[in-house]
Amino acid sequence: MLLFNNKMPKLTTAYIGLGSNLGDRNAYIKAALNALAETKAIELSRKSDLIETAPLAGANQPKYLNAVAEIKTALTAEDLLRKLTDIETSLGRVRKEKWSPRIIDLDLLLFSSDVINHPDLIVPHPQMHLRSFVLKGLCQLNPNLLHPIIKEPISELAARLNSCDFVHNPHLPQLVSVAGIIGVGKTTLAKKLSALLGYKLLLEPYDKNPFLPDVYAGKKELALDSQLFFLTHRAEQLNHNTLLNGRVAITDYVFDKELIYARLLLDAQQLALYEEIYAQFTTKIVVPVLVIYLTDSAQNCLQRIHKRNRPYEQKIELKFLEALSCDYDRLFAGWKTSPLIRKNMSDFDCTMPKNVEHLANQIRSYIAV
């Protein structure tokens, strides 16, 4: 029990990330936990299991052991940070350049629901939502914990990473892709997000594809022409020479969909040629830093298609949409290119400004600007 002036101090719940990739990693983490527990004004409540991970940013160094600790403290966030630095120093950490190996690393992840933005202290940790090893540890301790800025539970943030770890990189184009089958609402949402956030909008050229009406009408001999039209246009939009480093763009498609449509629409001979051409474009394409995957039943999507009444879409069949939906699900079940936000359009109404604003606020946390 902590007593100051015979009064019970106000205790704040905080979460500390621990990591080590030099020497006896387990021993260093244990020593750091013991130091926390022995510190006046800190009560060590719980700790997660140890998780071994590869170093971030592809660094050529030993793997890390990581854990998360829950504490209750009477210290301010600033005093707690100083104490964490003191513990690191006492255990022999030598501070070098970013991403260097370290005996021990202690990060203040969360301090209650506080949002702190000082030169020497940012809380919540600005990239914790990109780290599976952090979110897994937090999920063990409190999966329903709400991120103070993103306003989503830790369990949801963890699910978005598919057990991967990502790093903000402002030296790359910041591409946000809205994905999903025809009629799910990709373009509507992409336009709203672009208008709200003020980011460049890149749309699929459906209305400009001269082959598409005939393909949807059943003329399979034109399917390759149609797919190559889309391929070359999207490759031009998403080329590294077109999208600028550090600048944000929002698309209403993900480039990986190209093979989904090609495999559904092309015959074997056409597909073989298409895949050969497709492979030549993939290395030149900017990959997204975030994908928003919209889902809904094929029947609901077909109803939207009929309602918007684009002439070339009216012969699309339910069976085709169902096949598309299955292929998209398979694509994103193993998605490891970027964080992935899933939105079921039966629950997410993008005509409601508050819903779009909430999603836009989350996007800001996933891009490096």
N, C-alpha and C positions, 0 to 999 in steps of 0.2 A: 504494500500500500504506500502511495506517495502522499506526503503531507507537507504543505508549505503554510507557515503562519497558522497552523492548527485548522486549516481549511482544506477540503478536498479539491485539488486542482481540476480544471477542466481537461479531460483527456480526449485527444483526437486520434481517430484510427487512420493509420497510414500504411502504405505498402511499399516495401523495399525490394528491388531486384538485385540479386547477387550473381556474380559470374567470376570464373577463374579459368585460365587456360595455360598456366605455367606451374611447374612443380607439382606438389601434392594438392591437386585441385580440391578434392574433398576436404582435406584438412584445413585449407585456407577458408573455405566457405563455413566450415564448422567453427573456426576461430572467430570469423566475423559475426556469426550468429551469437556466439558466447559473449563477444564484446558488446553487442547490442543489448543482450539480456542483463549484463552487468552495469549498464549505464544508468545513472540516476535520471529519473524522469522518463525512462523508457521501459515498457513492459512488453516482452516478446510473447505474443499471443499464440501464433501458429506459423508453421512453415510448410511449403509444398515439397513434393518429391524433387529429387535432382533430375535434371533433363540435360542430356548431352546434345550439343548442336555444333554445326560447322561455323567457323567464323564468318562474320558478315562481310559483304562487298567482295566475296571471293578471295579474301586475304589468304596468303600462303603461310599458315601458322597452325599450331595445335588446336584441336577441338576444345570447346568450352563445356564446363559444367555450369548449369544455371539453376537457380531456385528463386522463389518469391517468399518473403516473410511479411506477416501481418503484425504490426505493433500498435500499441496504444501509448501515446506520449503527451506530456505536458509541455514539450518544447514547441516553439514556433517552427514553421517550415524552414526558415532561414537558419535557425540554431540546429535543427535536425540535419540539414545539409552539411553544416560545419562539422557536426559530430561524425557523419558518415565519412567525410574527407579525413578526419583525424584517425578513424579506424583504418582506412585504407593505408595511410602513411605509416601507422604503427605496425602494420603487417608487411611492410616493405615495398609497397607499390611505388614505382618510379614513373612519373607522368611524362609521356612522350607524345609523338604525333597521334592524330586520330586513327583508330583502327589498329593500333599497335597491341601486341600481346600484353597481358597483365596478370599479376599475381592475384589481385582481387579487384573487383569493380562493384561499387554499391551505388545504385541509382534510386532516387526518390521518384517512385512511379505515380503515386496518388497520395494526397494529403486531404482526407475527408473528401468533400465535393468541391474543394477550393480550386479556383483557376488563378494561377500566379504567372505573371509574365515580366520577370525582371532580367536584367542582363546576365546575372549569374545563376538564376533559378527559373526554370519553366516547369510548371505543374498544371495538368498531367504531363508526364514525360512525352515530348512532342512526337515520338515515333513508336510508343509502346503498342499502338494498335496495328503496327506493321510487323510485330514480332510474335511468332507463334510460341516461342519458348517462354515469353513473358505471359501471354494470355492463357496458356495452358496451366501455368503455375497459379495465376489468379483464379482460374476456373475451379481449381481444386479447393481454393479457400473461400471463394464467394462468386459463383457463376452469375448471379443476378445483379452484381454490382454494376451501377450505371456509370458510363464514362461521362465526366462532367461537361465535356464540350460536344462530343458526337451524340450524346443522349441515347445510346444504345447499350444493352447489357454486354458484359464482357464475353458471355457465351456466344452471342451473335457476332461480335468482332472476331472471335477465334474461328468461327465457322467460315468467315469470309476468306481466310488465308489458306485453307486446305493444307494445313501443317507446314506451310512455307514461311520464310522470313523475307521481308522486303526492306529496301532502303530508299529514302527520298534522294533523288538525284536531279538537282536543278540544271545540270548540264545536258539533259536530254529533253526532247519534246514531251510535253505533258498531255498525252492523249487519253481522253475519257470516251469509252465506247458504250453506247446503249445497244443491247443485243436482244434478239428474240424473233419468233416466227412472224410471218406476214400477218398484219392485222392486230398485233398485240398492243400497239401504241408507241413504238419506238420513236417515230418521227415527231409525234406530238410532244412526248416528254423531252426529247433532245432540243426541240425548239424552245420549250419553256425554260429549260435549264440554261441554255445559251443566253436567252434574253435576261434572265435573272442574274446570272453570274457575269455577263458581259464577255463571254469567251467566243472564239471563232466557231462557226457552225459548218460542218461538212455533211451534206446529205447525199443519199444514193440517187443516181440519175434515172429513176424508173421511167419517168415520162420522156426521157431522151433516147431510151433504148429502142431502136427501130425494129428489132427482132422479137421483142418480148410479147406483143399481142399475138403474133403467130405461134410462138412457142406455147403459150397458155391455151391457144386454140387447138393444139395437138400436132403442129408441124414440127416433128422431132428433128427433121433434117436441118432446122435453123437453130437448134439448141446450142450447138457449139459456138456459133456466131454470137448468140446472145450472151453466153457465159464469158467469151473473150472480150466482149464490149464492156461488161461489168468489171472484169479483171483488170483491164488496162486503165479504166477510169479510176478505180479504187487505188491501184498502184500509183497512179499520178497524184491522187489526193494525199496518200499516206507515205509518200516518198521522203526519205531523210533530207533531200534537198528542198522539199516543199515546206515541211513543218519545221519551225524554228526551235532551237534549244531554249528551254525555259518558258516557252509560250504554250498556253493551253488551247486545245481544240476539242470539240465535242462532235462525235459522229453518231449516226443512227444505225450503225452496223459494226460488226467486228470482222476483220479481214479473214479470219479462219472459217467463216461461213461459206467461203467460195467452194471449198471441197464438198461441203454438205449439199449444196445445190447441184454441183457438177455430177455427183454420184447418183443423185435422184433423177436428173434430167437427161444425161448423156448415155449413149450406148457404149459398149466396151471399146470400140475403135476410137470414138470421139474422146472418151475419158482418158485413154492412154496418151493421146496427143495433148489434151488439156493439162494433165498432171505434169507432163514434161515442161510445158510452157510455164505453168504455175510455179514450179520449183525455181525457175530463174528469177522470179519476182520476190520470193519470200525474204531473201537476205537484204533487200532494199527497203523493206517496210518497217515503219515505226510501230513498235509494239505498245499496247496501252498500259498506262500506269494504274488504270482502274476500269473494270467492266461492270456495267449495271445490266443484269440479266432479267428481262421481263418475261413472266410466264402467265399463261391462262389456258383454259381448255380450248381445243381446236374449234369446237362449236361456237364459243364466244367470239373467237377471232374471225370465223367465217361470217358471223352476223355483222361484225364491224366492217368487213370487206364489202358486204352487200350494201350496208348503209352508206358508206362513203362513195360507192357507185363509180369506181374507176372502170371504164369499159373493158380494158384489157385484163382485169382481174375477175370478171364475173363468171368465168368458166373454171376457176380454181375449185377443186373438190375437197371435201372434208378429209378423204383418205390421204391426199397429198399433205395437208396441214398436219395430220396426225403423224405422218412419217417424218416431217420436218421437226416436229416437237420432240420426238424420240431421239433424233440425231443431235439436236441442240442439247438435250439433257445429257447425252453421252459425252459431248464435247466439254461441257462445263462440270461434269462430275469429276473429271480429272484435271481441271484447269489449275495450272501452276504458274502462269505467266504474270499474273497481277492479282491483287485483291479482287474479290467478286461479290458484289451486292446483289442479292436476289430479291425481286419484288413480284409478288403475285398480284396481277391486275384485278383480281376479284376482290382483293382487300385494299389495294393501293389505288386511290382515285386521283389521277394526276390533274383533274380539273379543279381540285381543291388547292388553293394557294398554299395553305399551311403544310400540306404533304410535300409539295415541290420545294418549299423553302427548307423543310427539314432535311430533305435529300441533298439540296444544294449545300447546306451547311456541312454535311458529312463529306461531300466531295472536296471541300476546301482542306480537309484534314488528310486527304490521300494524295494530293498533288504538291509538288515542290515549287512554290512561287513566293 
